[in-house]
Amino acid sequence: MSNTRGLNRRTFLRSAGMTALAGAVGTGASAAEEAATARSAEAADGMFDFDTPYDRVGTDCIKWDSQIEKFGGENIEVGMGIADMDFRAAPCITKALEDRCRHENWGYMKKPTAYIDAIVAWNKKRYGVDIDPDAVTLAAGVHPALIAALNTFSPPGSKVLLTTPTYNGFYSDLFWSKTVAADSPMKLVNGRYAIDFEDLESRIDHDTHTLILCNPQNPTGNCWSAEDLTRLGELCLERRVIVLSDEIHCDFVMKGQTFTPFSSLPNKDIVNNSLTFKASSKTFSLAAMKSAWFYSTNPDLLERVRANHRADINTLGVVANQAALTDGEAWLDQLLPYIDANHTLVESYMKEKMPLVSYTKAQGTYLAWLDVSALVDKIGAKETAMRETNAQDSSLSPVTAEHVVEKWFVEHAKVQLNAGHSYGTGGEGHMRMNLGTSRKSIQKALDNMAAALQRV
Ligand SMILES: Cc1ncc(COP(=O)(O)O)c(C=O)c1O
């Protein structure tokens, strides 16, 4: 795939069978022309363009290039997997990066105070939370920060509580900290996930020291209410379980919904039993810029994690994130209704045209959690998974019905979705679909999927 590096993408697109979408994406312009149009991402009327599909193929991105590598370019028309977005970055980010690149020295940086101030100001303005700037600890991502916290509070072999289905990356954090997942499956109440508090409590024992909370929740899209968070916080406080609140998706809240930061709860004892992990990398799609942060109102907890955490920062990550938080609000405020409408479209389209798939609109995130259990039955995915597992080397992880569905959608609809089993207990019979993309790509994916489903 080395010929796909850099911006020499046109040839690659052709050979990868991507010309249909690419036609909608670009005009065959040179890299220089493409760079020039980047400057006009914000039109004179102040409106940003989320509608024109932005071509990412050939940039070594996981969302497209890894799927093309895995399944073949001719089988991928829409990549809807890993949680980043397909949009052109907010122009203020590109501008800040260009400005910084003009200063051609990349030596070590000290703690960037203006970035910390931007983080504090964003959280105050958007969520009313007062964060002590001295408590903000920069990290190279939420993962390394969470791993440091797990290494601090949860000895190897001890249990970490998760309400599942939950973000699959948490299982890798548990792997790196040599801890063990205690999955507490959530209940479905009127089509919406709810924490099963009795079950959660029953899983706490002398060897359970942390809970990873995901709010808004990946993959179900739940925004947890203050009541839920308080009940969870009380339980954890009483049973001496520290809450690690991952709020990386907090800026994506659909109309009429509310995001409640854990640290904004009125009971300060509950808040002091927690650390919060955040980033603007989901908000502005800066995932590979590797910048995140964590904080706590409890100096003791914070210092203990800091002692286990090596905080490296990188120049471009700081520049991009700081620009986003300082000047990117207008971009985000236009993006949110766009994502909201993507969710609405997917929900209504599936209801109308895909009887084998069901979806209840998420409250937050740009992720759609699809129930595909009827499709699993219809295509005999469990039986296929069993057959394939028996036929393969016994050292490999078993093939699941969701793997079979993932492959089925790729082969029949050229759409890649993430397999639900990886999100823990309760992920069976589900797929995760990333809606952080242009309406055109969403429409293409839906039409392809509906046509494929009609043929079964
Ligand atoms: C809930 C959640 N936490 C953390 C991450 C990854 O964070 P980072 O890239 O900052 O390590 C993701 C990425 O999808 C996520 O969804």
Ligand as a Chemical Component Dictionary entry (heavy atoms), coordinates in Angstrom:
data_LIG
# 
_chem_comp.id                   LIG 
_chem_comp.type                 NON-POLYMER 
_chem_comp.pdbx_formal_charge   0 
_chem_comp.three_letter_code    LIG 
# 
loop_
_chem_comp_atom.comp_id 
_chem_comp_atom.atom_id 
_chem_comp_atom.alt_atom_id 
_chem_comp_atom.type_symbol 
_chem_comp_atom.charge 
_chem_comp_atom.model_Cartn_x 
_chem_comp_atom.model_Cartn_y 
_chem_comp_atom.model_Cartn_z 
_chem_comp_atom.pdbx_ordinal 
LIG C1 C1 C 0 -14.921 6.589  24.865 1  
LIG C2 C2 C 0 -13.567 6.726  24.254 2  
LIG N1 N1 N 0 -12.492 6.921  25.025 3  
LIG C3 C3 C 0 -11.250 7.052  24.509 4  
LIG C4 C4 C 0 -11.042 6.967  23.144 5  
LIG C5 C5 C 0 -9.652  7.090  22.586 6  
LIG O1 O1 O 0 -9.053  8.242  23.099 7  
LIG P1 P1 P 0 -7.575  8.670  22.673 8  
LIG O2 O2 O 0 -7.485  8.602  21.188 9  
LIG O3 O3 O 0 -7.463  10.065 23.231 10 
LIG O4 O4 O 0 -6.630  7.741  23.377 11 
LIG C6 C6 C 0 -12.135 6.759  22.298 12 
LIG C7 C7 C 0 -11.950 6.632  20.840 13 
LIG O5 O5 O 0 -12.814 6.187  20.115 14 
LIG C8 C8 C 0 -13.421 6.641  22.866 15 
LIG O6 O6 O 0 -14.519 6.447  22.092 16 
# 
loop_
_chem_comp_bond.comp_id 
_chem_comp_bond.atom_id_1 
_chem_comp_bond.atom_id_2 
_chem_comp_bond.value_order 
_chem_comp_bond.pdbx_ordinal 
LIG C1 C2 SING 1  
LIG C2 N1 SING 2  
LIG C2 C8 DOUB 3  
LIG N1 C3 DOUB 4  
LIG C3 C4 SING 5  
LIG C4 C5 SING 6  
LIG C4 C6 DOUB 7  
LIG C5 O1 SING 8  
LIG O1 P1 SING 9  
LIG P1 O2 DOUB 10 
LIG P1 O3 SING 11 
LIG P1 O4 SING 12 
LIG C6 C7 SING 13 
LIG C6 C8 SING 14 
LIG C7 O5 DOUB 15 
LIG C8 O6 SING 16 
# 
